[in-house]
Amino acid sequence: MLLAECTGSQFVVRELQELVSRTSMLVAFFEVAATSECACEEHQEILVALSEGDAARALKAIHAHLSLIETRLTPRALLPAVSDVAQELRHAWASARQSNLKRVRKPARS
């Protein structure tokens, strides 16, 4: 979201908010718990390319990042059958919430 806000475009911010909103549930439900976070390196590569003014490299990094997110999402049909869907949803949301809390609570570097 920070990158979208840096564009100064309300359209870009609104579209990214909508995208994140629509995909968060899918990620929480379908993504394997061990891969529930975007790799920091993916975001770093995008930021470095943008800061260096290399639009082509930035676009390539963004495309790779989105492709990796798609790859990390495992179709439910490939996972073991869930006997209690409500319990599975509670577990998925709890995992996603924990992941988000970890990101927010990262200590400041000295």
C-alpha positions as CSV (number, residue, x, y, z in Angstrom):
1,M,0.0,0.0,0.0
2,L,2.9,2.3,0.8
3,L,4.1,2.0,-2.8
4,A,0.7,2.8,-4.2
5,E,0.4,5.9,-1.9
6,C,3.8,7.0,-3.2
7,T,2.4,7.3,-6.7
8,G,0.1,10.2,-5.5
9,S,-2.7,8.7,-7.5
10,Q,-6.0,8.1,-5.7
11,F,-6.9,5.7,-8.5
12,V,-3.9,3.5,-7.9
13,V,-4.4,3.5,-4.2
14,R,-8.1,2.6,-4.5
15,E,-7.4,-0.1,-7.0
16,L,-4.7,-1.7,-4.9
17,Q,-6.9,-1.5,-1.8
18,E,-9.6,-3.3,-3.8
19,L,-7.2,-5.9,-5.0
20,V,-5.8,-6.6,-1.6
21,S,-9.3,-6.8,-0.1
22,R,-10.5,-9.3,-2.8
23,T,-7.4,-11.5,-2.6
24,S,-6.8,-11.6,1.2
25,M,-9.5,-14.2,1.8
26,L,-8.3,-16.3,-1.1
27,V,-4.7,-16.2,0.2
28,A,-5.8,-17.0,3.8
29,F,-7.9,-19.9,2.6
30,F,-5.9,-21.4,-0.2
31,E,-2.2,-20.6,0.5
32,V,-0.2,-23.2,2.5
33,A,0.5,-21.9,6.0
34,A,4.3,-22.2,5.6
35,T,4.2,-19.8,2.6
36,S,1.7,-17.3,3.9
37,E,3.9,-14.3,3.6
38,C,5.2,-12.6,0.5
39,A,8.9,-12.9,0.3
40,C,10.5,-9.6,1.4
41,E,13.0,-10.1,-1.5
42,E,10.2,-9.8,-4.0
43,H,9.1,-6.4,-2.6
44,Q,12.8,-5.3,-2.3
45,E,13.4,-6.1,-6.0
46,I,10.4,-4.0,-7.0
47,L,11.5,-1.1,-4.9
48,V,15.2,-1.2,-6.0
49,A,14.1,-1.2,-9.7
50,L,11.8,1.7,-9.1
51,S,14.3,3.7,-7.1
52,E,16.8,3.2,-9.9
53,G,14.3,4.4,-12.5
54,D,14.3,1.0,-14.2
55,A,10.7,0.7,-15.3
56,A,11.2,-2.5,-17.3
57,R,12.9,-4.3,-14.4
58,A,10.2,-3.0,-12.0
59,L,7.5,-4.4,-14.3
60,K,9.3,-7.7,-14.6
61,A,9.7,-7.9,-10.8
62,I,6.0,-7.0,-10.2
63,H,5.0,-9.7,-12.7
64,A,7.2,-12.3,-11.0
65,H,5.9,-11.3,-7.6
66,L,2.2,-11.8,-8.7
67,S,3.1,-15.0,-10.5
68,L,4.7,-16.4,-7.3
69,I,1.7,-15.5,-5.2
70,E,-0.5,-17.3,-7.7
71,T,1.9,-20.3,-7.6
72,R,1.8,-20.4,-3.8
73,L,-1.9,-20.7,-3.8
74,T,-2.8,-24.4,-3.7
75,P,-6.2,-25.4,-5.2
76,R,-8.4,-26.9,-2.4
77,A,-8.9,-30.0,-4.5
78,L,-5.3,-31.0,-3.9
79,L,-5.6,-30.7,-0.1
80,P,-7.0,-33.4,2.2
81,A,-10.8,-33.3,2.6
82,V,-11.9,-31.0,5.3
83,S,-14.4,-32.5,7.7
84,D,-15.3,-29.2,9.4
85,V,-15.3,-26.2,7.0
86,A,-16.0,-23.7,9.8
87,Q,-13.0,-25.0,11.7
88,E,-10.8,-24.8,8.7
89,L,-11.9,-21.2,8.0
90,R,-11.2,-20.2,11.6
91,H,-7.8,-21.8,11.4
92,A,-7.0,-20.0,8.0
93,W,-8.1,-16.6,9.4
94,A,-6.1,-17.1,12.6
95,S,-3.0,-17.9,10.6
96,A,-3.5,-14.9,8.4
97,R,-4.1,-12.6,11.4
98,Q,-0.9,-14.0,13.1
99,S,1.1,-13.4,9.9
100,N,-0.2,-9.8,9.7
101,L,0.6,-9.2,13.4
102,K,4.1,-10.4,12.9
103,R,4.6,-8.0,10.1
104,V,3.3,-5.1,12.1
105,R,5.2,-5.9,15.3
106,K,8.7,-6.1,13.7
107,P,11.1,-4.3,15.9
108,A,12.8,-1.1,14.7
109,R,16.4,-1.6,13.6
110,S,19.0,0.4,15.5
